[in-house]
Each structure stands twice: as structure tokens, then as C-alpha cells.
Amino acid sequence: MANQINALIESEFGAEISTMGLNATTAAMSKGERWHDELIEYLRDNRDTAYKLFTGSSIVPMLPQSTYLMWLDFSKTGLSDGEIDQKLINDAKVQLNLGAQYGENGEHWFRMNFATPKQQMIAAIKRIITAFK
């Protein structure tokens, strides 16, 4: 275990790491399995909840396989990216990442982070769906 921790520290931080960073890395690698398992389950539940809430709306979700970011297709709204972005900010009170910033194929796609408290996420999704009815 000590060799794994030292290798991780060396590859990520070089020769410099604070005492707190060393202790946190050691704790995560030696005692973090249960926390990690619970986090994965929480994120999976948030992902599934978000997907179900968007399904059937004018916003088409893409079910992510290995990340806490969900791509949302707004092309059915008939609005431009700028109009979608302004509606998200002004009406739904959320800000998502514009897909177009990742390339031209990202037009009408927006990225949502679902690694957040579930009730906050549900409230935000409901505001998004309502804003685009």
C-alpha cells in the first residue's frame, strides 16, 4: 500500500505535497472503499432520476455510462443555442455548459452536472422542463 500511495503522490504532485494532502491520500486509498461505493450508488441514482425526469419532455437526455455529466439535446425546442442558454439562465435559473464550446457537433446540446444534492437537482430539472414547455 505504501508503494501505491507514494507512486500516486509522485505522479500527481511531484515531490511536493502538504502533510494534509499526504494524510488525505493515505486515508482515501486505505479506508475509502466504502465511501467510494456509496458515492457511485448516489451518482447512479441521481443519473437515473435525472434521465427519468427528462424522458418525455422536449429535452432529450443521453444516458451517461461513466461520468456525472449528462448531455441534454434541446433541438426539439426549435431555439438557437443563445436562446436556449438565456432561457435556462433567466427562466429556469440554471446554467449548463453549451455543447457548441466542445465543437460544432455540440449545437443544441447542453451538459448538466448531476453530482449534486438530489433535491436541488430535481428542483432544477423541473424548472428546466417548465421553461421549455
Backbone as CSV, one residue per row, in Angstrom:
resi,resn,N_x,N_y,N_z,CA_x,CA_y,CA_z,C_x,C_y,C_z
1,MET,0.827,-1.186,0.000,0.000,0.000,0.000,0.877,1.257,0.000
2,ALA,1.920,1.269,0.785,2.791,2.441,0.851,3.381,2.750,-0.513
3,ASN,3.768,1.727,-1.271,4.318,1.951,-2.607,3.281,2.560,-3.545
4,GLN,2.030,2.110,-3.443,0.961,2.660,-4.282,0.726,4.133,-3.951
5,ILE,0.705,4.443,-2.665,0.487,5.826,-2.239,1.634,6.703,-2.720
6,ASN,2.844,6.249,-2.535,3.996,7.028,-2.970,4.006,7.225,-4.486
7,ALA,3.645,6.190,-5.235,3.597,6.301,-6.695,2.523,7.303,-7.124
8,LEU,1.360,7.268,-6.472,0.293,8.203,-6.791,0.730,9.637,-6.499
9,ILE,1.303,9.841,-5.344,1.755,11.180,-4.958,2.804,11.676,-5.949
10,GLU,3.759,10.838,-6.289,4.825,11.203,-7.229,4.245,11.590,-8.589
11,SER,3.285,10.787,-9.099,2.741,11.047,-10.431,1.826,12.268,-10.461
12,GLU,1.104,12.516,-9.384,0.139,13.619,-9.367,0.717,14.937,-8.857
13,PHE,1.635,14.867,-7.911,2.095,16.073,-7.242,3.599,16.303,-7.330
14,GLY,4.328,15.385,-7.939,5.782,15.520,-7.968,6.344,15.316,-6.576
15,ALA,7.342,16.083,-6.241,7.993,15.912,-4.946,7.318,16.723,-3.841
16,GLU,6.355,17.568,-4.209,5.769,18.458,-3.213,4.321,18.105,-2.921
17,ILE,4.064,17.804,-1.666,2.699,17.577,-1.200,2.652,17.973,0.268
18,SER,1.543,18.587,0.649,1.403,19.019,2.034,1.132,17.810,2.929
19,THR,1.319,18.008,4.208,1.023,16.944,5.170,-0.446,16.557,5.084
20,MET,-1.328,17.546,4.948,-2.756,17.256,4.842,-3.035,16.458,3.566
21,GLY,-2.393,16.823,2.478,-2.571,16.096,1.229,-2.097,14.656,1.347
22,LEU,-0.982,14.457,2.006,-0.460,13.108,2.218,-1.422,12.290,3.068
23,ASN,-1.922,12.881,4.153,-2.865,12.171,5.030,-4.172,11.863,4.310
24,ALA,-4.662,12.805,3.515,-5.918,12.588,2.786,-5.750,11.482,1.746
25,THR,-4.638,11.485,1.029,-4.376,10.448,0.030,-4.273,9.081,0.690
26,THR,-3.561,9.008,1.802,-3.404,7.749,2.530,-4.757,7.237,3.021
27,ALA,-5.569,8.129,3.584,-6.886,7.727,4.091,-7.789,7.261,2.946
28,ALA,-7.769,7.990,1.843,-8.626,7.620,0.708,-8.257,6.249,0.159
29,MET,-6.980,5.972,0.053,-6.553,4.702,-0.533,-6.692,3.530,0.437
30,SER,-6.602,3.808,1.737,-6.648,2.698,2.689,-8.021,2.492,3.326
31,LYS,-8.859,3.532,3.349,-10.139,3.412,4.041,-11.320,3.961,3.242
32,GLY,-11.087,4.287,1.984,-12.121,4.971,1.219,-13.027,4.099,0.381
33,GLU,-12.864,2.782,0.439,-13.648,1.914,-0.449,-15.154,2.028,-0.186
34,ARG,-15.560,2.021,1.059,-16.987,2.112,1.374,-17.553,3.451,0.913
35,TRP,-16.823,4.529,1.194,-17.254,5.862,0.759,-17.392,5.889,-0.766
36,HIS,-16.412,5.331,-1.458,-16.433,5.306,-2.916,-17.646,4.536,-3.432
37,ASP,-17.916,3.392,-2.856,-19.073,2.587,-3.260,-20.381,3.354,-3.052
38,GLU,-20.478,4.043,-1.905,-21.688,4.821,-1.615,-21.821,5.999,-2.581
39,LEU,-20.706,6.627,-2.915,-20.725,7.735,-3.875,-21.195,7.260,-5.248
40,ILE,-20.675,6.141,-5.712,-21.073,5.600,-7.016,-22.572,5.302,-7.028
41,GLU,-23.084,4.726,-5.963,-24.520,4.425,-5.881,-25.349,5.707,-5.878
42,TYR,-24.900,6.721,-5.146,-25.610,8.007,-5.096,-25.654,8.647,-6.483
43,LEU,-24.520,8.645,-7.167,-24.455,9.225,-8.510,-25.313,8.436,-9.493
44,ARG,-25.306,7.124,-9.380,-26.125,6.283,-10.258,-27.614,6.607,-10.049
45,ASP,-28.016,6.768,-8.803,-29.405,7.097,-8.503,-29.765,8.484,-9.051
46,ASN,-28.882,9.461,-8.873,-29.122,10.797,-9.431,-29.217,10.738,-10.950
47,ARG,-28.329,9.981,-11.577,-28.345,9.835,-13.037,-29.682,9.280,-13.501
48,ASP,-30.112,8.197,-12.870,-31.365,7.557,-13.264,-32.566,8.474,-13.026
49,THR,-32.555,9.195,-11.928,-33.642,10.133,-11.627,-33.691,11.240,-12.670
50,ALA,-32.550,11.821,-12.995,-32.496,12.892,-13.998,-32.989,12.390,-15.347
51,TYR,-32.535,11.216,-15.739,-32.933,10.641,-17.026,-34.447,10.445,-17.088
52,LYS,-35.021,9.906,-16.028,-36.468,9.667,-15.992,-37.256,10.967,-16.032
53,LEU,-36.771,11.988,-15.314,-37.476,13.269,-15.299,-37.489,13.912,-16.684
54,PHE,-36.383,13.842,-17.413,-36.319,14.461,-18.744,-37.057,13.646,-19.801
55,THR,-37.137,12.344,-19.627,-37.774,11.488,-20.625,-39.230,11.906,-20.814
56,GLY,-39.611,12.113,-22.072,-40.972,12.537,-22.386,-41.133,14.043,-22.491
57,SER,-40.089,14.792,-22.149,-40.143,16.247,-22.281,-39.569,16.638,-23.648
58,SER,-39.514,17.929,-23.912,-38.929,18.389,-25.178,-37.405,18.332,-25.146
59,ILE,-36.840,17.962,-24.016,-35.391,17.851,-23.847,-35.036,16.369,-23.776
60,VAL,-34.174,15.941,-24.673,-33.841,14.516,-24.766,-32.507,14.262,-24.051
61,PRO,-32.533,13.450,-22.981,-31.293,13.163,-22.255,-30.513,12.020,-22.900
62,MET,-29.192,12.095,-22.774,-28.328,10.983,-23.177,-27.845,10.323,-21.892
63,LEU,-28.130,9.046,-21.739,-27.756,8.328,-20.515,-26.240,8.128,-20.480
64,PRO,-25.547,8.776,-19.543,-24.098,8.601,-19.458,-23.739,7.238,-18.880
65,GLN,-22.601,6.716,-19.294,-22.153,5.404,-18.845,-21.140,5.484,-17.705
66,SER,-20.328,6.536,-17.681,-19.251,6.522,-16.684,-18.843,7.918,-16.232
67,THR,-19.786,8.813,-16.124,-19.472,10.161,-15.682,-20.669,10.746,-14.954
68,TYR,-20.469,11.858,-14.283,-21.561,12.542,-13.584,-22.052,13.741,-14.384
69,LEU,-21.789,13.705,-15.697,-22.239,14.759,-16.601,-23.200,14.158,-17.611
70,MET,-24.369,14.771,-17.758,-25.388,14.269,-18.676,-25.575,15.272,-19.808
71,TRP,-25.504,14.755,-21.038,-25.768,15.588,-22.206,-27.265,15.644,-22.448
72,LEU,-27.752,16.863,-22.743,-29.164,17.101,-22.988,-29.326,17.717,-24.374
73,ASP,-30.203,17.150,-25.178,-30.452,17.603,-26.543,-31.688,18.510,-26.546
74,PHE,-31.489,19.783,-26.873,-32.557,20.770,-26.897,-33.051,21.056,-28.316
75,SER,-32.658,20.241,-29.304,-33.002,20.549,-30.692,-34.511,20.567,-30.933
76,LYS,-35.292,19.796,-30.175,-36.756,19.783,-30.349,-37.412,21.103,-29.963
77,THR,-36.688,21.951,-29.237,-37.266,23.226,-28.822,-37.359,24.206,-29.984
78,GLY,-36.547,23.990,-31.034,-36.544,24.896,-32.180,-35.838,26.217,-31.917
79,LEU,-35.154,26.321,-30.794,-34.463,27.564,-30.437,-32.980,27.474,-30.749
80,SER,-32.345,28.635,-30.885,-30.896,28.681,-31.076,-30.201,28.419,-29.743
81,ASP,-28.922,28.128,-29.793,-28.168,27.906,-28.555,-28.236,29.124,-27.637
82,GLY,-28.126,30.312,-28.232,-28.191,31.536,-27.433,-29.531,31.698,-26.746
83,GLU,-30.609,31.398,-27.474,-31.948,31.491,-26.891,-32.143,30.448,-25.790
84,ILE,-31.636,29.245,-26.036,-31.731,28.177,-25.020,-30.972,28.596,-23.769
85,ASP,-29.755,29.077,-23.969,-28.914,29.480,-22.835,-29.591,30.575,-22.015
86,GLN,-30.153,31.572,-22.682,-30.817,32.666,-21.967,-32.063,32.183,-21.230
87,LYS,-32.791,31.272,-21.830,-33.984,30.713,-21.192,-33.587,29.895,-19.955
88,LEU,-32.503,29.148,-20.066,-32.014,28.383,-18.915,-31.644,29.324,-17.772
89,ILE,-30.914,30.369,-18.096,-30.441,31.304,-17.063,-31.591,32.122,-16.488
90,ASN,-32.394,32.724,-17.361,-33.417,33.667,-16.899,-34.695,33.007,-16.389
91,ASP,-35.122,31.934,-17.024,-36.388,31.308,-16.640,-36.191,30.123,-15.684
92,ALA,-35.242,29.239,-16.014,-35.025,28.053,-15.176,-34.057,28.323,-14.028
93,LYS,-33.341,29.431,-14.113,-32.379,29.817,-13.064,-31.258,28.792,-12.891
94,VAL,-30.793,28.229,-14.015,-29.649,27.317,-14.014,-28.719,27.712,-15.156
95,GLN,-27.482,27.297,-15.048,-26.556,27.498,-16.152,-25.891,26.169,-16.466
96,LEU,-26.047,25.746,-17.702,-25.449,24.499,-18.170,-24.323,24.832,-19.131
97,ASN,-23.448,23.856,-19.373,-22.365,24.046,-20.339,-22.912,23.884,-21.751
98,LEU,-22.635,24.845,-22.618,-23.045,24.768,-24.014,-22.213,23.730,-24.742
99,GLY,-22.876,22.820,-25.432,-22.173,21.791,-26.180,-21.324,22.352,-27.301
100,ALA,-21.752,23.478,-27.884,-21.017,24.066,-29.011,-19.592,24.458,-28.625
101,GLN,-19.344,24.684,-27.360,-17.979,25.050,-26.953,-17.032,23.855,-27.067
102,TYR,-17.591,22.663,-27.275,-16.776,21.459,-27.433,-16.657,21.039,-28.897
103,GLY,-17.260,21.809,-29.792,-17.170,21.513,-31.221,-18.498,21.752,-31.905
104,GLU,-18.467,21.846,-33.225,-19.680,22.199,-33.975,-20.793,21.160,-33.848
105,ASN,-20.461,19.905,-33.579,-21.498,18.881,-33.396,-22.246,19.054,-32.077
106,GLY,-21.797,19.968,-31.241,-22.431,20.198,-29.958,-23.603,21.161,-30.001
107,GLU,-23.932,21.672,-31.196,-25.045,22.607,-31.306,-26.337,21.968,-30.789
108,HIS,-27.064,22.722,-29.975,-28.320,22.320,-29.337,-28.133,21.318,-28.187
109,TRP,-26.900,20.968,-27.883,-26.624,20.085,-26.752,-26.083,20.925,-25.598
110,PHE,-26.504,20.584,-24.399,-26.018,21.242,-23.194,-25.663,20.149,-22.187
111,ARG,-24.689,20.444,-21.331,-24.196,19.444,-20.392,-24.580,19.828,-18.969
112,MET,-25.162,18.873,-18.247,-25.612,19.088,-16.878,-24.836,18.189,-15.916
113,ASN,-24.398,18.764,-14.819,-23.711,18.037,-13.760,-24.756,17.534,-12.776
114,PHE,-24.833,16.216,-12.589,-25.812,15.672,-11.628,-25.157,15.188,-10.341
115,ALA,-23.902,15.551,-10.120,-23.224,15.235,-8.856,-23.520,16.368,-7.873
116,THR,-24.760,16.395,-7.449,-25.259,17.475,-6.609,-26.332,16.901,-5.680
117,PRO,-26.706,17.624,-4.636,-27.770,17.103,-3.783,-29.035,16.818,-4.601
118,LYS,-29.602,15.647,-4.382,-30.722,15.165,-5.196,-31.889,16.146,-5.246
119,GLN,-32.306,16.679,-4.123,-33.462,17.582,-4.122,-33.183,18.847,-4.926
120,GLN,-31.958,19.363,-4.860,-31.576,20.523,-5.673,-31.653,20.168,-7.156
121,MET,-31.151,19.011,-7.504,-31.151,18.570,-8.889,-32.573,18.422,-9.411
122,ILE,-33.443,17.783,-8.638,-34.829,17.580,-9.062,-35.516,18.926,-9.276
123,ALA,-35.327,19.845,-8.349,-35.945,21.173,-8.476,-35.443,21.879,-9.741
124,ALA,-34.145,21.786,-10.007,-33.574,22.431,-11.201,-34.130,21.804,-12.475
125,ILE,-34.222,20.484,-12.508,-34.750,19.802,-13.702,-36.205,20.187,-13.931
126,LYS,-36.990,20.263,-12.888,-38.391,20.666,-13.033,-38.488,22.085,-13.589
127,ARG,-37.601,22.974,-13.141,-37.600,24.357,-13.670,-37.203,24.354,-15.148
128,ILE,-36.233,23.510,-15.510,-35.804,23.433,-16.910,-36.959,22.945,-17.792
129,ILE,-37.595,21.868,-17.373,-38.702,21.308,-18.165,-39.831,22.329,-18.301
130,THR,-40.168,23.004,-17.217,-41.233,24.012,-17.249,-40.871,25.174,-18.189
131,ALA,-39.620,25.576,-18.176,-39.182,26.706,-19.015,-39.295,26.382,-20.505
132,PHE,-39.266,25.109,-20.865,-39.279,24.722,-22.285,-40.576,24.020,-22.698
133,LYS,-41.654,24.200,-21.939,-42.965,23.613,-22.321,-43.585,24.442,-23.408
